């Protein structure tokens, strides 16, 4: 007497648990979010995010957390650009004020 083949189990066979996140994943994400309110944190999120992304890519899949690092990295880039534009505008208006005061 032969028995039918049992139904397959639940889940996806062959997949183990996800790899652990990079140690700086949360730090980069928090710095990116905080930089929306305090733009000084933007360059730090940008630099730390780039370093963490390079380490995640070099790990060959043994380190995770890429999506959260990418979010913090992009927020750091955006707020850094806004900060640079703001500083350029301040310098421009200071120069205009000095030129206007000198010509008056």
C-alpha positions, 0 to 999 in steps of 0.5 A: 500500500502506498501513501500519497505524498504529504502536502508541502509545509508553510513558508518558503523552503530554503530561506533562513532568517534575514541577516542582522542589520548593520550596526549603524542602521538605526543611527543613520536613519535617526540622523536622517529624520532629525536632519529634517528639523535640524539641518546640521545633522544632514551631512553626518547622515550623508557621510555615515550612510554612504559608509554603511551602504559601502559596508553592506554592499561589500558584505555579500548579503551577510549584513542587512538594513540597506533600506533603512540606511538608504532612507537616512542617506537620502534624507541626509543628502536632501537636507545637506543640499538645502543647508548649502543653498540656505548658507549661500543665500545668507552670504548673498544677502550679506554681500548685498547689504555690504554693497548697499551700505557702501554705496549709500 
